[in-house]
Amino acid sequence: MSPVKACPHPGCSGTVTPTGYCLASGERVDPESGRHSAVVPAPGPDDAPAPDPAEPPPSYSSDDQEGSSQHWIVGPGPAAAPPPRPAAVTLPPEHPDPTVLPEITLLDRADSGSGDAAHPVPAGALPLPSGTLLAGQYRLVRPLGYGGMGEVCLAHDTKVDGRAVAIKMLHADLAADSYSLLKGERKELVELNHDGFIRVFNYGHHDGVGDFLVLQYVDGLNLEEVRARARERPEEFGHERFLEFALAYGVRILAGLAYLHAPERGKVYGDLKPPNVMHDGSTTKLVDVGSVRRAGAPGLTTSAYRAPSVGTHGESLPQDDLFSLGETLRTLCGLGATRHDLAELAALGPLDDPAAGHRGLGLVSLARALRRATRTRRADRFATAKEMEEQLRGVFRELRSLRTGVETFEPSPLFLQSAYALDGGLGAAPEVSRWAAPDAPDAAPRCPAPGPPEVARRLPVPRPDPDDDHHGELSRLSDDDPEALLQHTGDWRDSPEVHLLRCRLRLRVEPHDGPGALSAAETALALAEDAIGPARAPHDWRLDWHRGLLALARSRVAEARGHFDRVYAAIPGEYAPKLALGHCAEHLHRPHEALTFYEAVRLRNPSLGSAAFGAARARLALGGPDALAHAIAALNAVPQHSRHRTAARTAAVRILAGHARDAAGLGTAVRALAGLFSAHGLTDEQARVRMKAEVWGVAQRLIAPAEGTPRMTGAELRAVAERADPLLEFPADERALRKDLSRFYRGLALQAARDAPPRDTETPLAELLLDRAYAVRPFALRHHRDTPWPGKKIKNWIRNNTPTQPGG
């Protein structure tokens, strides 16, 4: 073979190996045109990333066909596209595990033993004749592929039951580097002990080929072949389910990278790309480990997947592996022509467009995860493989839930679940004061969103940083009494988490302490930023989270949205920033955007009452013929085991009652009320009276409106009562209905009297409720003079027991 020579490709500073590969680009050089051409067909503009022209070319590159495991031969001249490899793809059942993949079985494996007729070996394709026994143990069978550094051949181990192995060797023309490169690779391989990498069984030397490695043999489809197959036969991968499988590849690869990057090993993979990831059966392997080296050491890379931060000789750090994985997954998913297209795909702009659909948020989250992985500066990327894995798992759960409508729950690694439902008061029985205002029979019930300051106090709380000095104490704290907690932590040694805790506590005491509490919260946040330090603070999402809380506390919703959007960009797999963005969208009058965020959170974890209430409010705000049904469905989907189930069912009853315009609507509300009392946890007797007064009042307005034509007949009222739960004792005629309502209003008057503030110039609420009781009671010819109407007794009791102002 001819010696190594300069690459003739215009502008390329690399050299060409005897096998015709450019060490700078990792591509084969066309001997006729002198230009780079990939071994596999050149991808189109929508398929693969283009190298960044601003990136310097590396000194080393690898494109070993060990990575693609093709058993076809690259001859001289332009590279030919390999034919599709026959394989069977078995789609797995639906499963919430983010590592589940299809089963891929090659139908014509190189080690299938189907004979030379199936896999003819051209003359000169092997460095030694087929059948040669290497080192007295490994019998050569056929080539598996060529690459920039040499051959990979199939062999049988004659001393271990003839098992198939892969023999990797370097060309004799590279003998000057052969010993050092192969020895280094052997050392790295021997130390690897993870299922995500191929294993090294042995190593040896044979005259005519020099040093060689004996590797575990795997034969399947690499990710480039998987991508091509999924585009050609999308049904084999469940159509849009393929995006979830792409994340499963990412989660599996990250497990291997985390093992490699661990401080006790301190290595990088260096050359992560689709051809180097093999899917064989139900396993995935990183197959070309020749690029493994110590972090920061020079080594092999491939230009199209190399991070801009990699040194000119391939010096890589762990974040550079994460970049290469991000590019690999972006190419696999077909998201844009280059990584720079991810910015547009990750934008929030289209989310308020009803044509975009709620399921589009999963794609936005995926684009944001890959965009963070492929940022230009290392500091802007994920810090560790574990951090990236957590976010890919979260995006997987979101995609799956949006696609199937089925819960895909896993506890958040970064946030504690909030105890609050953020229901805007709709999840509790109406306050007694609700009956002080005149009825508006034709108006739909108002379902207000909670105010921004309330949202700021009740959004989920970030979990304490495990590396913080006070992690143990912070993890055990109860947040029931913010003022007591401020006192309790007053003498703690300062740390970022302690300052962030004080910031949140100041927000919670603000309703009592006034604007001074907000100023104190801002001071605590500034101290947290100083404690984190100028190098880390710009990349710490916790600071933006608390800035968003402070902006909400001051009702600066647009400003808060900007902070929460940056948090979403940093941790796109988490539900908490989407919940915060949903509330911001509500207050900015973007109901479809709000619904998009709420649905993504609600479907993933229906137990989160805040998302269910938000989705119900957004549905009603958007309107439409199915708005009420969708709103009620969202509330009823909150499961029985959720702490918010009673609030959600209470809200459903109130919404159904408020929207009832005929007997059918009333009947639905009555049945929901019975379920609330008997199965969904509303046991407080006073709350039950208020809920009955709400529903009975709707019935009274339908059968005897203040003006206009009745919308319900006596027969229809009787039919509603017959279908109701007998325990509810719903009245079957108008007279019984009025008697019940009068009794309820007298009960509410007593509640109002007990809770009444000191008397002022306005008519007390209790007396207004008694007036209602008088007005609604059935007509009677007379009352027994010795037994006056109970309302008179109650009214006298109210007058005698309501507290008065001094001097009143």
C-alpha positions, 0 to 999 in steps of 0.5 A: 500500500502507498504511504500516508499522504496529504488530503486533496480535498480543497481547504482540508489540512488532513492526511489520507490513510492507505485505506483512503480515509481523511483523518481530518473529516473522517470521510473517504476521499474519492480518488477521482474527484479528490473530495470527501465522500461518506461511506454511507450515502451523504445525508440530505439537508434534513438528515444530518448536521453540517460541520460548523465552518468556524470549527478548526479541523482536528488532527485525528479522526475515526470512522471505523466500520467496526462502528457500522458492522457492515459486512460489505467491502469498500473498494477503490473509487467512490464509496457505494451505498450499502444495501439495506440490511434485512432485519426484523423489528418487533415493537414492544408493548406500551411501557413507561420505562424510558429504556425500552426499545424495539427488538431488532434481529438481523436476518443475515448476520455475518456469523450466521454460518450460512456459508461462503456463498452468502458472504463471499470474500473477495481476493485481498479483502483480508490481510491474511487468507480466510481460515488463517489461525491468528496467534494459534487461536482465532480463525479468520472468517471474513471482513466486517468493514474498513475504517480510517485506522484499519480492518475489523474482521470476523473470526472464530475462537477455536478455544472457546467453543468456536464463538464469534469474535471481532478482531481489530487490527491496524494497517502495517503502513501505520506501524509507526503508530500501531504499537502506541495506539493499539496498546493505549486502546487495549489498556482502556478497553481492559478497564471498561466494565459496563454493559453499554460498551463492547468487551475486550476478550484478549489481545495478541500479535501475529506476523503480517498483521501486528498487534490486534485486539479480540473484541466481543462480536455484536451485529445489528443495526447502528443508529444511522441504519436505524434512522434510515429504516425509521424514515422508510418504515415508520410503522415499525417504530410506532410512527411518532413513538420513534422520538421516545425510542430516540430518548431511550437510546440517549438514556442508555448511552448516558448510563455508559458515559456516566460510568466513563466520566466518573471521577475514579475513571476520568475518561471520555468517549471522544467519538460518539456518533450514530455509526458507533452505537449498535442495536443488537437484539434488545441490547445497545453498545458503544462499539468503537472504543478506540477513541476512549482516553483520559479527559483532556488528552488528544484522540479520535473525533469525527467533525460532524459530531465534534463539539466546538470546544474540542481542541485541535488534536481532539482534546475533549472533556465530558461535556464534549461527549454530551454535545456529540450525543446531543448531535447524534440524537438530533440527527436521529430525530431529524430535528433541523439541518444543523444544531442551530435550527433547534433554537427555532424549534424550541421557541414558545411563540407558536404555543398560543396558536390552536392549530399547533395542538397541545402535543407539540409541547413535547417536541419543544421540550425535546428540542430544548434538551438537545439544544442545551446539550449542543450549546457552543460553550461547555458551561452552557451545556448539561454539567454531567451525564446524570443531569442530562439523563434526568432531563431526557427521562422527563422529556420521554415521560412528557412525550409518552403522556401527550401521545397516549393520554396515559400517566407516565409518572416518576418523582421529580429529581429536582422539585418537591411536589406542592401541597397546594392545588392553586385552585383560585378558591374553586376547589372549596365550598363557596364562602358564605359571602357568596350569597350576599350578592344578587343572583345572576341566573344567566351568567356562567360561574366565574373561575378566576385564576389564583393571583400572581402573589398566591402562585409565587407562594405556592408553586413547587419548591426545589429540592435542596442541593445534595452538596449544600452544607445544610442538605440534611437539615433542609430535607427534614424541614416542615414548611407549615409556619414560615415565620417560625422557620425564619426564626429557626434558621436565623443562626444557621451558617450561610449557604446558597440553599439557606439564602434561597429558603429565606427568600421563599419564606419572606415571600410567604410572610409578605401578606402579613409583613407588607412590602418590607418582606419582598425587599428582604426576599430580594436581599436573600436572593442576592446573597444566594447569588453571591454565595454561588459565585460569579462562575456558576451563578449565570448557569444556575437555574435555581436563581432564575426560578426565585427571580420568577417567584419574586416577579410574580409576588410583585405581579410583574407577570411578563417579567416572571414569564421570562425567568421561568422560560429560562428555567424551562430551557435549562431543565426541559424535562421538569414539570414545575417550570411548565406549571409556572409558565401556564399561570403566567400565560393565564394572566397574560390572556393566552389561554391556549398557551396556558392549556398547552402547559397545563395539559403537559403537566396534568397528563404526565401526573394527574395527581397534580391538582394545580395542573387540573385546575389550570386546564379546566380554567383554560378550557372554559376560557377558550369556550367551544361546544366541548369546553365544559366536558373537557374541563370536567374531565380534567378535574375528574381525572385527578385520582382518588389517591391524590391529596387534591381529589376532594378539591377537584371534585368540589370544583367539578360540582360547582362548575356543573351547577353554574353551567346548568341551563336545564334539567339535564344539566342540573341532574349531572350536577346533583349526581356529581354532588352525591359522589362528592359526599359519598366517595370523594371526601367532602365530610365537613358538615358546614361545607356540605350545607354550602354545596347543597345551597349552591345546587338547590339554588340552581334548581330554584332558579331553573324552575322559578326564575326571577324573570322569564320562562321557567327552564324546568318543569315540575315533572322534570324536577321530580325526574331529577330527584328520582335519579338522585342518590336517596341519601342526598334527599334532593327535593322532588317538588318546588315546595320541598325545594323552597323549604330546604333552601330556607333551612340552608340559608338559616344555617348559613346565617348562623355560620355568618354570625359566628364569623362576623367582624365587629358591626359596622354601618352595613347590614350584617351578612347574617341578616342578608342571609335571613332575608333570603330565607324569608324570601324563598320560604314557601307561602303559608296562611299562618304560623302558630303565634306561640311558635313563631317562624324559626327565622325570628328566633335566629334573627333575635339571637344574631342581634343579641350575640353579634359583637359591636364596636366600642361605643356602638 
